[in-house]
Amino acid sequence: MNNFYPATATIGGGSGALDAIDGALLTDGDGAIVINASGFGIYRLNATSGASESDPDVVSPDTNAGDKRWLLLSVLT
């Protein structure tokens, strides 16, 4: 079963940021939603992506990332 994570920012590493979630806790297919003043985005974790971070489309965990990347699926403003 996959996990789902809420966040209030994509990057920055602070409390509530998507990139602050430790990669060691994440598995392929986990989901996340980022909600902030700009709108919201829906993300899915790809455990083998290895893509370069490019906010907001690709977000890499700050800790234990390996090849794990959060990939933006949808944005609604």
C-alpha positions in Angstrom: 0.0 0.0 0.0 1.3 3.4 -0.9 1.4 6.4 1.4 0.0 9.9 0.8 1.7 13.0 2.1 0.4 16.6 2.6 2.8 19.6 2.1 2.6 23.4 2.1 5.7 24.0 -0.1 7.6 22.1 -2.7 11.2 23.0 -1.9 13.1 24.7 0.9 13.6 21.8 3.2 11.6 23.4 6.1 8.8 21.9 8.0 5.9 21.2 5.6 8.0 21.1 2.5 7.7 18.2 0.1 11.5 17.9 -0.2 11.8 17.6 3.6 10.2 14.2 3.5 13.1 11.7 4.1 13.6 9.6 1.0 14.2 6.5 3.2 10.4 6.6 4.1 9.2 6.8 0.5 8.3 4.0 -1.9 7.5 4.0 -5.6 4.0 5.3 -6.2 3.5 7.3 -3.0 1.4 10.4 -3.5 1.5 14.0 -2.3 -0.5 17.2 -2.5 1.1 20.6 -2.0 -1.4 23.3 -1.1 -0.2 26.9 -0.7 -1.3 30.5 -1.5 -0.4 29.9 -5.2 -2.8 26.9 -5.6 -2.0 23.2 -5.4 -0.2 20.4 -7.1 -0.6 16.7 -7.1 2.6 14.6 -7.1 3.6 10.9 -7.5 6.9 9.5 -6.4 9.0 7.7 -9.0 11.7 5.7 -7.2 13.9 5.3 -10.3 13.6 8.7 -12.0 16.9 10.3 -11.1 15.9 13.4 -12.9 17.4 16.7 -12.0 15.4 18.8 -9.6 13.3 21.4 -11.5 10.8 23.0 -9.1 7.8 22.6 -9.4 7.9 19.8 -11.9 10.5 17.6 -10.3 11.3 17.7 -6.6 14.1 15.7 -5.0 14.0 14.7 -1.3 16.8 16.6 0.6 17.7 13.4 2.6 18.3 9.9 1.2 17.0 10.8 -2.2 18.9 8.3 -4.3 17.0 8.3 -7.6 13.6 9.1 -6.0 11.8 12.1 -7.3 8.4 13.6 -6.8 6.9 14.3 -10.3 4.2 16.8 -10.8 1.0 15.2 -12.2 -1.5 18.1 -12.1 -1.8 21.7 -11.1 -5.0 23.5 -10.5 -4.9 27.2 -9.6 
